[in-house]
């Protein structure tokens, strides 16, 4: 929006406004055709006028074309629906408006006409209630309002209106904000002049944001930009034109910018120091920066060719105040998942992009540490859990990963993360125990003997790996290794030497000169010494070696180790071997923190196990504020574990737990109360929009599923409805027939305990002619069946399921 309007501007805008109303008068809106409403490449369509040609009188530019409810597609290739969106060859639309393009447009056209009529009579409440995109409907309302008595200012997002009112109450509706703002318009002030005044207040309060491009023009050697990103240094040629080098020098410390490589948006950052000569060469200047967020979304259309956009011809350019809202919609939200007002809240990210304590927005994007996905069978809970796990690890929006076209790649990466130790997947069942899940004693064979050892379960394995990474990420770069870190390094080298040896042992010398063989203990918790593999074995625990390590120089003989009360000669031999390895490895002067990684435990069918028995003391440790490093950090000693060999156990903050729960199997109300309090629950219900809108031999799958579920919910409850997965992948009527006869009807038999009268109600058989019925009532003559003398009561009904179905029989369920 222009912040100042000349008389020429006023005349041009009035003429344009009049031209729009002449092209699309209020009375004509209820009879608009779909091609008049939206047509790809046609600048004279209704949506083109609203978005583009009237852009100077309140912008709704950018974002997805779905904001119009339905839009004409340039790309005519096949595209799968889902996530509430539907597609035909020529159009895309929100599935909620209808099963096909004509039905959807009929509803959208009615809404558009209703908004315009409400604007003409000054009815802001009706505009607010209309089920259209907020900016789109208020833009329509602005142009159809009474221009002699305006009620709407040409600003269609809440932030500028709140800024003008000096309010931070984001709960106010757009209708309330418009009324409050317009109450401050001068009596003789034109509505567009007033809008410019409102916008000026916002532009003065709005944060400054710059674009910085490390471009694709050959100025950077291969790998050079990535190295600069690691060092967090922004570079610019000292003679960059159009005043850009000057702006780069003068930009205040703390100024926010987004970094791009040509059209590829990479990060959001904040300048953290003054300009200085660059190591790149004397023709370059540089500034350090703090990394705020990594790019996570699609940026192909952000800003088109505007100078502040990735594709714009610029290197260091401020986003103009009047373009901040388009910048937010087309770049900030899709790339970083935040709004303008969130930027001041962001905290710098640690080394490696994720190593520091996460700021507020980073935590919000990753979501809760403990979550349960629950819903009826067939609603895609396990499917979604896989996407959730990958989204947590990659710190990406889950909707991108569970889309139909993206899911095969998501599942492949899930399997890779699982193989790499970042994901564990378990299913609870009535026989599952604490010993299976956390830690327990398990038998194994060594040679011809059966031995029993303490083994970790999936939770402890994953927690140990996550904690190791979490602690490594908290190291401070530049410091020498501590003494205990030198011990860990030497012990890990010993285990590696044993693993690499062809005989799987390393020979060591005891104090008296005798030789012994050292083999790796279970889980790397120690080494086992013996003369040969079959001879008597002596366990040398890693934890006790670590306790002896700080005094190693004082120990000249086994008897000097007074704190070691058994197997002194064996501990002495290993300790001296580790001391020699430490000397060979040397003492590095610096250490570097590892990037923090997220780990995910997926628990399928979490409600089918005895939660209290399986989790044990972990039910407390999983809480966010009880995690390691949190304000109320807690740890405990696990059963079966020697506290001298292992420290107390706690859960790190980078371990996420994702559970799934089938509500038809067990009511959510019956879950352990302690578990419910510690998890965030997300309900997954049947989603009709993911089913094909194309009829299968005349049968409309969304209508069929909707009808069945409404009847089930009425006769039973919503927790036992049918998930959309039952009808996914149905291409022919034979598939649908198999689904109904082999999956749906058997499930209904289980739900209603063989009460066939209720199953007939759900299938609509009570009002069909007999040949169209799927479940039929049999005429049975009891006297004929059992004989006249049998004492059989009357009134028993018997039923049969039709062996074959026809499309007409299935369509009759919902017609």
N, C-alpha and C positions, 0 to 999 in steps of 0.2 A: 504494500500500500504506500502511495506517495505521502510523504510527511508534509509537503506543502502543495497547494493546488492553486494554479493560476486561473484567471477567467477563461482562458482558452481550454484548460483542462476541464473546467466545469461544463462548458458548452459541448465539448467532444464526448464527455461521459453521459451527459443528458441525452444526446443524440443516440449514442450506443444503447442506452437503457431503453429508450423509446423503440428503437429498431428491434430489440429482443422481444418486447411485449407485443409489437405488431406481428412478429413472426410466430410467437407462441402466446396468444391471448389466453387469459384464464379459462374462458369457456371452451377452448379447444383441447385442454389438457386431458380431459377424460376420454377423448377419442384419438389421442396420439397413436400412430402405428409404431411398431417396434423399430423399423428402419428410421423413422423420424426421431425417435428417442436416442438411438445409438447406432452409429454406422462407422466402422473403422475407416479412417482417412477422410471423413466428411466433416469439414469445419462448420457446416451449417446444421448439424444435428443438435438436439436439445442439450445433451451432455457436453458437447464441444463448446457450446455457448456458455454454459454454466462454469465449466472449468477453465477454459482458455480465453474466449473472447471477452468475457466479463471479469477477467482476472484483476484488472486495475481497480475494481470496486469490491474488494474483499476476496482474498485468494483462498482456494481450496486445492491449489495445484499440487500434483505429485501423488505418491502413494499408489495403492492398488486400484485398478479399475473396478474392482468389486464394490467400491464405495457407492457406485451408482445402482447397486442391487443386481443389475444385469448389464453386460457390455458386449459389444461386437468384437470378435476375436480377429486379429490379423493373422495369427498362426492357426491354420486349419487342420493341423495334424491331430491324431488321436491323443487324448489326454484323459487319464483316469481321474475320477472325482474322489472325494473324501475330504475330511476335515471341514465338513459343512459346505463344500463347494461342488457344483455340478457343471458339466460341460457337454455341449453338442458340437457338431462340426463348426457352426458359425458363432456360438455364443458361450459365455461363461456366466454363471449366476449363483447366488446363495441358495442352497438347497431348501432352506426354510420357506422360500417363496413359492415353490411348486416343483412338480416332478419333471416338467419339461419347460422349454423356453417360453411358450405361449402362456402357460398357466402362471409362470413366474412373472412375466411382464404384466399380465392382467392385474396381479396384486400390487406390483410396484407402481404401475400407472395410477391406480386408485389412491395409493399413498401420496404420490407426488401431487395429484390434483387436490387431495384433501389438505395437504400442507399449504399449498398456494391459496386455497379458499380460506383457510384459517388465518393466514397472514393478512389477507385482504380485510378481514373483519377484526384484526387485532387480537386473535385468540392464541396467546403464546402457549397455554397449557396443552392445547391440541397438537401444536407443533412439537412440543417436548415429548408427547406420548407416541408420536408416529414412529413406526419401526423402520426407520431409514438411518443411514449414517449421519452422525451429528453435524459435521461441517457441511455436508451436502444438503441436508434438509433446511438448515438455517440460511444457507446461501440462496436456496430457492425462495424461502420465506422473505428474505431481505428484498428481493426484486419484485415480489408480488404484493408487498405491503402498500398501504395508503401513503403515497409520498407527501401528501399534505399534512398528514398526522402520523409520522413514522414511529414505530415501536421497537425497531431492530436496528442496531448499528452493524456496520459491515466488517465485523470481526467474529469469527465462528469457532474459536477455541477459547478455553476458559482462562488460560494464563494471562493474556493481555488485559482481559476484563478485570480479573482479580488484582493485577498490578495497578490499574487505574483507580480501583476502589480502595487500594491499600489494604486488601484483605488476604489472608492466607487460608480461608475456610474453603477447602477444595470440595466439600460436600454439597455446595450450592449447585443447583441445576442451572443449565444454560438459560432457561426462561427467567429464573430469578435474577441471574446476573445481567441479562439484557435489560430487564425492567429497572434494576438499580442503577445501571450505567446511564440509560436513556433519561432517567430522572434528572441527570446533571447536564443535559444538553440545553444550550441557550435557546431562548424563545425564537430568535431570528436566525439561529445557526443551522446551516444546511446539514443534512444527515451525513454526507460524505466528508464535509469539513470537520464535523464533530468526530467522525471515525478517525480522521488523520490526527486529531488532537489526542484521542484515546491511545492510538498507536504510538504517538511520540513519547508518551509516558512510559509505555512498555519498552520502547527501543532504548530509552535512557537507563532503564533498570536491567535490561537483558544482558546476559553475559557475553563477552567477546569471545568469538571462536574463529580460528584461522584454519586454512588448509595449508599443508606443507607437503610438497611432492618431491620425493627422490625418484625422478622420472625414468622413463624407458628410452631416453634419447642417446644412450651410449656414454653418458658422463660417468657412469660407475662401472668398475671392473666386475667380472663375475664374483659373486660372494661378498662384494664390498658393502652392499646395502644391508645384508644380513649381519655383517660384522658391526656396522654402525648401530643396528638395532640391539645387538647384544650389549654394546657399550652405552646405549641410550644417548646417542649424540645425533643432533639434527644439523645437516650441512647445507650451505647455500653458496652459490657463486657470488663473489663480492660485487660483481657488476650486473647482477640480475636487474632487468629493466623495469619500467613502470613503477619505480619507487619501491619495489619489493625488497631489495636488499636493505634499504633504509628502514622499512617497516620491521624487517627481521631484527635489525640492530636495536631498534627503539621499543619493540614490544616489551611490555612490563614482565618482570619475572613472575611466574604464576599464570601467565597467559595460556589458555587451552588451545590445542590444535589437534587436528586429525592428520595422521601420516598416511600417505598413499604412494604406491609405486605405479605411476600412470593411472589407469582406471581401477586398480586393485587397492581397496582400502585395507590398511593393516592394523592401525592402533589409534587409540585416543590417549593424548599425553599432555603434560603441563611443563612449560619451560622452567628450568630449575637453576639457571645461572646466566651471567652476562655473556656477550659475544666474545669470542677469542679466535686467534689464528688456528687454522685447521691443519691437522697432520696430513690431510689429503693433498695439500700444496698451497703455495702462497697466494693463489688466485681464489682460495676458498675460505669461508668463515664458518664457525660452528658454535652451537650452544648445547649444553647438557639438558636433558629432560627427565621427568619422572613418568613412568608408564602407568596409565590409569586403567585401561581396558584393552584387551585384544579384540580385533574384529571377529564377529561370529556369524554374520549373515550375508545375504546377497546384496550387491551394490551396483548391479549393471546399469540401472536407470536413474541412479541418484543425481538429481539436479540437471539432467541432460547436459547441455554444453555451457552452462553458466560458469563464470570464472571461479566461483567458490567450489564447484563440483569436481569430482575426480577427473572427468573428461574435459574440464575447462582448460583453456590455454593460459595457465598461471603456475607459479611455483610457491609463492607465499602470499596468500590472499585472505582477507577477512570476509567472513560471511556477513553481508549487509544486514542491518537490523530488520529491514522489512522482508528478508528472506530466511529469518531464523525459524519460522514455523515450517516452511517447505524443507529446510535443512533437517529439522527434527523428524518430520514425517518420512522423508525419502532416504536419509542417511543415518541419523542418530538412532532412531528406533530399530530399523531393520539390521543395522550393523552391530550395534552395541546393546540393544534392548533397554535403553534408558530414555528419559525425557530431559529437556534443557534444565529444568529445575533440579534434576538429580546430580548435575555435574559438580556443584560445590561440595556435595556429600562424599565424593569419591576419594578414597585413600590410595596412595601409591602402591603398586603391586611389587612384590619382592623379586629377588634375583630369579632369572629364568622365566619371568612372566607370571608365575603363580606361587613363588616361593615365600612371599611375606605373609603376614597376617591379612586375610582378605578384608577388603573394605565392605561397607554396607551393601553396595549394589552387587558385588561379586557373590556374597553370601546369598542374596535374594535370587540370583540367576541359578545357582547350584541347587537351591531348594533345601528343604528340611533334611536332617541327617537320617531320620527314621520315618518311613512312609509306608502305607499299605494301600494297595489298589484293590478295591472290592466291588463286587457286582454280581449279577446273575451269570449262569454259565454261557459261554460263547460270546462274551463281550470283549475279548481280546486282552485279558489281564496279563497273561504270560507274554504275549506279543508286545504289549506296552512295557512290561518290566524289562525286557531286553533293550528296548529303545531308551528307557530311563537310565539303565546302567551305562550305556554308551554316552548318553547326554551328560551324565555326571562326570564321567572320566574325561570327556572331551570339552566339557563346559560349553555345551551348545544347547539351543532350544530343542526340547524333545519333539515338537511337532515336525521339525525338519527331518528327524531320523525315523519317525514311524510312518511317514507318508509311503503309500504303496510302492511308488517307483524308487524310493530310497531304502526301503527296508532290507532287501537282499544284501546290500553293502553294509548296512548296520549290523545284521546278524553275523556276517563274516567277521567284522571287527570285534563283535562281542566274543566270538569263539577265539579270536586271536588274543584278546585281553584275558580270557579265561585260561588259555594255555600259558600266557605270560605271567600268571599269578596275580593279576589285578582284579579278577572277578571270581567268585565262588558261587555255584548254583546248587541248592539243596531243595528237597521236597520233604515237608513234614508229614508224618503219618502216625497212627496210634502207638506204634512200637518204637518210635524214635525217642532217644534219650539224651540226657546231658552228656553222657560219656561219648555218644556219637557226635554231638554238636560242638562241645567245648574241649574237653580233655578226658581221657579214660585209659584204662589198662587193656592192651590188646596182645593176643598171642602171635608169635611168628616163629619161624624155624631158622636155626643156625646150624648148618650141617645136619646131623641126625637128631638134634635136640630141639625141644619146644621151649622157647623163652618168652617171658612176659615183660613188656615195656610200656612206659607211659607215652602215649601218642596224642598229639593235638588233633582236634576235630576241625572242620572247615572254618568255624568262626575264629578259633585261636590262630590257625595258620594265616588267615588273612589279616587278622589284627596285628600279629607279629611283623608281617611284611609291611603293613601300613605304618606301624610305629617306627620301624627302622627308617623308612623314607621320611616320615615327619620329623624325626630327630635330625636326620642328615640335612633337611631343608632349613633347619634353624641355626646351622653353623654360621659363624661370622667369617666372611672371606678375609684372607690375609694373615691369619694366626697360624702358628706352628701346631702340629698335632700334640694333643695332650698325651700324658704317659699311658693312660688307659686306651686311647685310640691307637697308640703304637702296639699295645698288647693285642687288640682286636686285629690289627693289620697282620701281625706275626702269626696269630692263630689261624686266621683265614688262609694265609700262605701255606701253613702246615697242612691244612685240610686239602688245599689244592694240590700240594706235592703228593699226598697220599692218593688222591683221585687220579693223578696223571701217571702214577707208577703202575707198571704192568702187573705187579703182584698185589696191588692195592694196599701196600704198607710201606712205611719208611723205617729204616733201621736206626735205632738209638743206642747209646752207650750208657750203661748204668755206672754209678760212682765207682764200683769196684772193677770196672773194665769189661764186664759181661755185656753181651749184645741182647737186645730185645726188639720185637717188632711192634710198631705203633700203627693201629688201624683206626678209621674214623668211627666214632660212636653214633648212636641214633640222633638224627636231626641236628648234627653238628654241635651237640652239647658237651662233647668231650672226646677223648681218645681212649682206646683200649689197648693195653700192653700185654703181650704174651710172648713166650719163647718161640712157639709156633702157633699156627691157627687152632690146633686141637688142644693145646696145653692150657693150663689154668690161666684165666683172664683177669686182669686188674683194670678197673675203671678209673680214669683220671678225669675228673669233672672240670669243664671249662670255667665254671663259676668260682671254684676253689683255687684254680690256677690264677684267675684274675685277682683274687684276694692276696695271693702270695707275691704277685708280680712287683708291686712297689718296693719290696724289700729284697729283690733278687740279688743285688750286689753284696748283701750281707751274708748270703748263704754260700758257704764254702764246702759244706758237706750236708747230707740229708739230716743229720742230727741237729743242725742249726735251725731247722724249721719247726720250732716248738708249737706253733699254732696248727700244724698239720699232724693229726694224731694217728694216722694210719697210712700204710703204703708210702712212707716217706721217700724211699729210694726211687720209686716210680714217678712221683710228683717232681722230685729233684731233677731226674733225667729229662722230663718233658720241659720243665722250666728253663733249664740250661739250653736245650735245643731251641726254644723260642727266643731266648736271649741272643743266640748266635744268628737266628734268622733276622731279628731286629737289626743287628749290626750290618748284615748284608743289604738289607733294604734301605738303610740310611735314614736320616731324619729330614724329611721334606720341610722346607721353610714356610710353605703356604698350603692352605686347604681351601676348597671351594664348596659352597653349599649346593646340594642337589635341588633341582626343580621339584616342588611339591606335587605329588600325584594323588589322585583320588582312587580309592578302592571301594568295591561294591560287593556286598553279599546279597544275593537274591534268594529269598525263601518262598518257594511256591507252596500254595495250600497251607499257609501259616496257621490257620485255625483248625487244622485236622490233627495237630499234635497237642500234647499236654504242655501248654506254654510255661506254666510255673515250674514243672519238672525239667523241661528242656533248657530254659534260660538260667534257672538258678539265680545266683548272685548277679548275673549279667543284666537282670531286669532293672537294676539300679544304675549300673555302669553305662548303659546305652544312652542315658539322658544327655542332652547337649551340654548342660552346665556341669556334668560330672566327668566329662571327657578329659583326657590328659591335656594340660595347659590351660584348662578353663578355670573360672573363678572358684568353683566348688569341686575341683579335681578329686576323684576317689580311685583307689585301687584296692585289690584284695589278694590274698594268697589262695591259689586254686588248690582243690583237693588233688591228691596223687602226685603233686609237684613238690620237690624238696626246696624249701625257701632258701637254703644255702646255695642251691644251684641256679635258681631262677629268681629274679626280683618279683615283687608284687605285680599283679597283672592289672592293666587298665586299658581302656579303649581310646585310640587316638582320634583327633577331630577330622581326619581325612578318610575315615571309614564310614560308609553309608550302608544302610540296611533298607532293602526294598522287598516288601512282602506282597503276596497276592492272596485273596480270599474269595471263595465262592459263597455267596450269600444263600444260595439254594441248599448248600451242604450243611451250613450251620449259621444261625442268625448272628448278625453282628452284635446284638445285645447280649449274647452269651459269652463273648470274649472276656478273658481275664481283665478286670478293671485296671490293674496296674499296667498291663500292656497297652490298653486303649489310651491311657494318659500320656504315654511316652511316644506314641506314634501320631503322625498326621495322616488322616484318612482321605482318600480321593475316590469318589464313586464313578464307576464306569458302567453306564447303562446302554441298552441297545441303541445303535446309531443307524437310522434308516438311510441316511445320506450316503453311506459307503456302498450301498447296494446299487447295482446297475439300474438305471432308469428305463432301460430298454426292456420291454415286456418279453417274457419267455412263453412263447405260444399263447400270447394274449394275457398271461398272468403277470400282474404288476407286483414284484417282490416287496417293495417298500410298503404298499397298501396291505399285502398279505401279512407281513410281520407285524405291522401296526395293529391290525384287527385282532390277530391272535393274542398279542400282548395285552391289549386293553381288556379282553375277556378274561385272560389268566389273572391279571391284576385285580379284577373285580371279584372273581370266584375264589382266589387264593390270596396272593399279595404280589407286590412289584419285585420282590427279591427272587421270585420264581419265574420271571418272564424269560423269553427266549432271546439269546444274544444274536447279533447280526452274523456272527461267524457261521451259524448253521446254514445260512443262505449265501455265503460267499462262494464264489467260483462256480455258481450254477450257470451253465451255458445252454442247456437243452432241457426239455420237459422231463426226460428220463432222469436227469440229475435231481430235479425238484421232486419227482415221484419217490425216488430212493430216499431223499432227505425226510419227506413227510412220513413214509411208511416205516423206515428203519431207524430214524432218529427222533423225530418230533413226537409221534404217537407213543412210542415206548417211554419217552420221558414224561409225557402226560399221564400214562398209566402209573408211573412211579409217584408223580406229584399227588394224584387224586386217589391213590390206593385202589385202583381198579374200579373206581366209580365212573362207569361208562356214560352215565347220564350227563355228568359234568363235561366229560370229554366231547360228547355230542354237542353240548351248548357252545363250547369253544370253537368247534369246527363248523358251527352253524347248521348242523344236520337236522335240528328240530323243525326248521321251517323250509326244508328242501323236499322236493319230490323224492321218492324212495330211490330211483335209479341214480340220482345225483348225490346221495348220501355217502359219506366216507365210512362212518360207523353206523351200522344198521341194526335195528331191533329185530330179533328173530321171533317168529311165531312158533311156540313150542306147546305141544299137547302133552301135559304131564301124564295123563292117564294112558295115553298111547305109548309114551316113553317108558313108564315104570309098571304099567298094568293097572287095572281097575282097583285091585285090592290094596295098593300101596297108599300109605297115609302121607301124602305130599301136600304141603300147603299151596294155595293158589297165589298168583301174583308175582312169581319170580320171573324177571326179565332176563333174556340172554341176548348177547350182542356178537356181531362179527364185523371185522374190518374188511373193506373191499380189497380184493387181491390186486386190482389194477385201478389206476386213477386216470381221469381225463382232464384236460385243461378246464373244461366246463365245471367239473366237480370242484376243482380248486378255486376257480374264480368265484363260485357261489359262496365261498367262505366269507368274502367281504362285500359282495354285491347285494 
